[in-house]
Amino acid sequence: MHLPSDFIHKYQQLMGEVEADKFIASFDQPTTPGFRINPLKAHRPADLDLSEPTEHCQFGYHGQVSGKTVDHQSGAVYSQEPSAMYVGEVAHPNLNEKVLDLCAAPGGKTTHLGSYLKNTGLLIANEIDSKRSKALVENVERFGMTNTIVTNTDPDHLAAQLPEFFDRILVDAPCSGEGMFRKDPDAIQYWSLDYPVECASRQRTILTQAVKNLKPGGELIYSTCTFAPEEDEQIIAWLVDTYGFEIQPIKKFAGMDDGKPEWANGNADLTKCVRIFPHHFNGEGHFIAKLKKPVNIDNVKEPRRFRGISKNIEMPTKDQNQLFDQFAKETLNHVHFQKLVVFKDHLYSVPEETPNLSRVKIVRLGLEIGTFKKNRFEPSYGLALALHPDQAVQKITIDQAEWQKYVHGDTFQVSSDLKKGWYLLVCENQPVGFAKVVNGTAKNFFPKGLRFAV
């Protein structure tokens, strides 16, 4: 790999020539793929090679997964590079916490947080880029997360709306991407000697707002996929000096390195951070820090109190309740929803802890259950992926050939004995979507924008 000469020289100066030579040589080595198993799903995939579990991630494995399989489409697995898995593992929220993933797209860390929350509490996954927020929604939906609200908002808007609200905040910061050069060589063209400094300025701006969102005593997890000290140790040193945060120790597995105080201000606690170098660890480059907010900070306003979630979000009408109750009675079995609200004829289940979000752009308001249409209720794709097979009164087990037709958008034939109505489609023990059966034909309701050929 052809690396910029300024990049090589910089790390020769920082590491010394012997160590830097090994570091630079690692960029010519192949990347290591990985994936995580989704614990929110009722069944583990049977056909995956689970022979190489990762030591550092409870749900992680080394190996390659295809995006065109039942396991992937149903959300039973999530493809993720092994080093990146350790960010969610370090963040590890507790049940019922209120958590913010501030820079969340495409959703790897968000879904990992969801693995530990187990659909309790509240997870707000924010992405400032509207196009990337769509991919985030797809991954949250595919993973079966019902406690998650996806937003598309500037950090300063969230800080103003939700001061001292969250127990835990993850900032996987936009960075210079040096740790991804091997995986994405195109990232090299954006790099210059000044680029890490520019990124560090943006990171301080983001963190200044994130600090306001965090409760006193709460935890802030900061990560990057770069080696640059300006974006790593120097940012953590700034957080400690500016806001009095305390650096928390992080367990290190074989091949993981300590943070380097000498690359910042000499604070010995920086060794508690984690550096992942590709010549020491079987993965790409990462930096992770965990910090605790002091309990004596008094520079944030009290949370603002509002009724409701946002304007135009209402309680279901009597007629809507009747339509949904009829659908639920015919189709669902012992499914518990949280607070039911309606936005533009869409029915959502939102976490009970949901705050007022009137000044925040919402992309996904919890779990979309379905849509009210003229005299009927139509269930959503997201609802199907959030269910376990035993939570459907009416379900059809389909084989691989029928699944391929389904994800391609085609209809297929079923038993003529099946009565008319909505059925959960189950393939390889995983719910994959809804179909409406009419006269022995399963009408296809797989989302048009997600359809693919196998």
N, C-alpha and C positions, 0 to 999 in steps of 0.2 A: 504494500500500500504506500502510495506517495503522500507523505505527510508534509505540511509546511515547514520550511527550515526554521522559522521563528518558533514553532511549536516544539520541535526537537531541541533547539537550543535552550528554550525556557526550562524544559524538564531535565536537561543535562545539568543546568545550574541548580535546580532545586534538589535533584536526587543524587547527583554525582554521576560520572560517566558510566561506571560499571552497572549500577542499578538501572540507569536510564536506558542503557543498551538493551537490557532484558525487557524493560517496559515497552520500548519502541518495537522490538522484535515481536511482541505479542499481538501487534496490530495485523500481522500477516497470518495469524492463526485463525482457523474457522470459528464461527460463533457456536454457542451451545444452546439449542432450543430447550424449552421446558413448558410445562402446563400445570395448572392447578385443578383439583377435583372440587366440585361445588357441594358443600355439605348441606345446602338448603334443599337439595333434591332427595327424593325418597330412596332412590336406588343408585348404586355405583355402576358406572359403565362396565360391562362385562368383557368387552373386546379390546380394551386398552392395555398396553404394556405398562404395568405398574411395578416393574422389577427394579427401577432405579429411583427410589424416593430421595428427595433432597433432605439433607440433615437439618438445614436452617429454616425450613418452612413446613409446617404441619400438613398442609394440603398439597405440597409441591412434588413434582416428579421431573426427571430429565427425560427428554424425548420429544418427538414431533407429533402434533395433531393436525388433522385436516379440518378446514372450515366447512367441508361438504360432507359431513357425517351427521347421524342422528345425535351422537353425543354432543357435538358442537352446537348444532341448531337448537337443541332443546335446552342448552345452558348447563349441561352436566359437567362440561370441562371448559376451561378458559386458558388460551394460549398465552404464556408469559415467560419472558426471559428470566433465568434463575436469580440473578442479582436483584432484579426489580422486585422479586417476591419478598425480599427481606424488609422492604419498606413497610408493607402492610403487616408483616409479622411483628415488627418493632412497634407500630402504632397500636395494634391489638386492643381495640376498645372492649369495655366490659358491657354486659347486657344492660339494656335500658338507658345507656348514656345518650346524650345529645352530641352528635359529631358533625364536624364540617370538613369536607374535602374541598379545599378552596380552588385548586387548579386540577380538575378531575379528569378531563378527557385524556384518552379514550375510555377509561373505566377500569383498568387493571387494578389500581389501588382501591378504587371505590368498591369493586366487587369483593376484594379481599377484606376490607372493613366490614362489608355485609356478611361475610362468612363468620365473623366473630359476633356481630350484633344479633344474628339469627332472627332478623325481622322484629326485634324489640327496639324500644327507644326511637330515636329520630336521626336520620342521616341526610344531611343536605350536601349534594354534590354539585359544585358550581364550576362552570366553564365560561370564560369571558368570550371565547370565539364561538359564534352562533353555529357555524358549520360543524365544528368539532363537538358541539353539545349534542348534535343529532346522533353521532356515533356513541356518545355517552349514554343517551337514552336507550338505544338499542341494546347495549351491553347490560345495563341495569335491568331492563325488561327481560332479557334472555336469561339472566341469572335468577329470576324469580324473586326479586327484592320488593317487598311491599311497604317497607318503612322509609323509603327513599324519595326525596323531592329533588329534582334536577332543576337548577337555575342557571340563567345566562346573564350575569350581572357583574359590574365592577366591584372589586373588594371594598371600595369606600362606601358603596350603597349598602352592602351587607353589614359593614361596621356600624353605620348610622342606624340601621333598622334593628340590629340584634346585638346591642352592646352586652358584654359579659354573659352571653347566652350559652356558649358551648362548653362542655366538659373536656373536649379533646378536638384539636384541629390538626389536620395534615396539610402541609404546604409542600407539594412536590413541584418545586419552582421551575418556571421556564428558565432555561440555562443555555450555556454555549454548546452543550451536547457533545463534549469531547469523549465521554464514555461510550457514545453510540457510533463513533467513527467506523468501527469494525462492522457493526450491524447495518449502518446506513452511511456508506461512503460519501453520498451527496452532501452530507452535513459539513464536510470539510470545506466546501467552497464558501460557506458563510463565515468561516473562522478567520479571525485576524488577531494580532497581538492585543488590540484594544477591546476586542469583543467581550471577553470575560468581565472587564470593568464596566462596560455598558450593561451587561446582564446583571451584575451585582447591584447597580443603581436601581434597576427595575425590581429586583428581589427585595431590596430595602423598602421600596414603596409598597409592595404587596404586604410585607410583614408588618409594616407600621399599622396597617388596617387590621390585619389578622389578630394582632395583639389586643385590639379593642374588643374583638368578638369573644375572646377567651375569658372564662371565669377565673378569678383569683384562685390559685392552687391547681388550675387545669394544666393539661399537658399539650405542648406544641411539638409536633414531629416535623422536622424539616429535612428535605432530601433533594438531591440533584443527580443528574447523570453526567457530571463533569468532574474532571480532576482539578480544576482551577482553584487555587487557594482563595482567590478574590471572591469566589462564589460559595466557598465551603467554610473553612475555619475562620476566615475573616468576617463572614456574615454572622457566624455564631458568636464570635468575640464581640461584635457590634451589638447583638441582641442582649448579651450579658451586661455589657457596659451601659447600654442605653436604658434598658427596662428592668435590670436586676434579675433576669431569669437565671435559674440554676440548671446547669448541665447534668442530666441524669445518665447513669451508666447503661450501656447496651452490651448484652452478651455477644461475644465474638466467637464465631466458628472457625474451623481450620481454614487458613488462607485469607481471613479478613484482617485488616490492619487498623491500628489506632489512628485517630486523628493526629495531626501534627502541629503542636503548639508553636514550633519554630516557624511555621508558615503563616502565622498570624501575630498575636501580641505576646506570645509566650505563656499564656494561661494554661497551667498544667491540666486543668479539667478538660481541655480539648481532646486529650487522649481518650476520653470516654466516648467520643464520636466514633463512627465506623467509616473506614475507607475501604473500597473494594477495587483492587487493581487486577486487570485481566492476566497479568503474569504471575499472580499469587493465587487467584481464585478462579474457579471454572464458571465464569460469567463475564458480563460487561462491566464497565466502570460505573460506580455509584458512591455517593456520600450520604450518610444518614446521621442525624442528631436528634436527641430527645431532650426537651427542656421543660422545666416546671415554672409556671408564672408565680411570682411572689404573692402572698395573700394580703400584703399591706399596700398594694397599689390603689390609689384613690384618684385616678385621673380619667375615669370613664363615667358617663351619665348612667342613671338608672334605666333599666329596660322600659321602653314605652309600652303602655298597655292599650290594646285595641280589642274590640270584639271582631270575631270572624278572622278569616285568613286574608282575604283581599276582596276588592269590589268585583261584582259580577260572579262571585262564587256563592252559591245559595244552597239551602237545604232542598232535598227532593220534594216535589209536590205530591199531593195525595195520589193523583193518577200515575205519576212516575213510580211511586212506591208500590202501587198495585202491579204495574207491569214487571217491575224487578222481582217482586215477591213471587209472582207466577213463574218467572224464569227460574229463580233459585229453587223453588219447590220441585220443579220438573227435572232440573239438571244437576243441582249441587247437593252435597251431603256433608253436613257438619262443617261448613266453612264459616269462620269468624271474620267479619270485616270490622274495621275500626270506624271512625267518623265518616259517614256518607255525605258527600257534597256533589253538586252539579255545576259544571262549567260548560256553557255552550252545548247543552244537550248530552254531554259526556258525564257519566257517573264515575266518581272516584272514591276510593277508600284512602283516607289520609290519617297519618298517625295522630293519636290523641294529643301529643306534645307539640303539634304544629303551631308555630307562632303566627302573628300577623305578618304578612309578606306583601303589603300593599304597594311598596315602592321597589319591589324586586320582580324581575322578569322570570316567570315560572315556565319551564319547558315541559316538565312532567310532574304532576301534582299527586305524589304517592302512586298507588296502583290504579290504573284505569280499568274499571270493571267492564264497561261497555258503553253503548250509545243508545239513547232513546230515539226511535224513529216513529213514524205514524202508527200508532196502536200496537207497537211491538218494541221489544228490547233485544239488541244485538250484542252478544258478548265480545270482548276484545281478545286479541292475540295474547296480550300481556297477562290477562286472567288465566288463560290456558297454561301458560308457562309457570305461573305461580302456584298452580294446584298440584297435589299429589294424585296419583291414579285413583286411590280409594275415596277421594273427595268428589267424585263425579257419579251421579246416579246413572246417567246415560253415557256410556263410553264404547268405543270401538277399538279393538286391537288390530293394528294394521301391520303388514309386513314391509320389507325394504322396498319392494317394487311399488307398493301403494304409497309409501312415504315419498319416494322419488316423484311420483305424480303430484302429490300434495304440494311439495315445496316448489314444483315447477308451475303450479297454478291450475292444474288439470282436475277435472272431476273423476271419480271412479265409482264403480258399482259396489253396493253392499247388499246384504240380505233384504229381500222384499218384505220379510216379516217385521223389520224394524219400523216402529211407528214414526210419524213425522215429528221432527224436533231437532234440538241442538245436541250434539254428541262431542265429547272430548275424545280426540284421537290420541292413541297411545301406541308408541313403537319402541320396542326394546325396553319396556318398563318406564319410558319417559313420555310425559305429555308433550305433544308437538304442535297442538293447535285445536281449533274447533272446526267442525263441519256441520252443515245443516242437511239432514236426511229428508229427501222428498221422493216417494215412489221408488225406493231402491237405489237412488243416486245420492252420493255424498257431494253436496255442493261445496265448492272450495272457498274458504275465507282466509287463506294464507295471504298476508299483506303483499300487495303488488310490488312495492319497493324493495322487498326482501327476497323475491322469488329467484331461484337459480336452478340450473340444470346439473345433474350429477352424471 
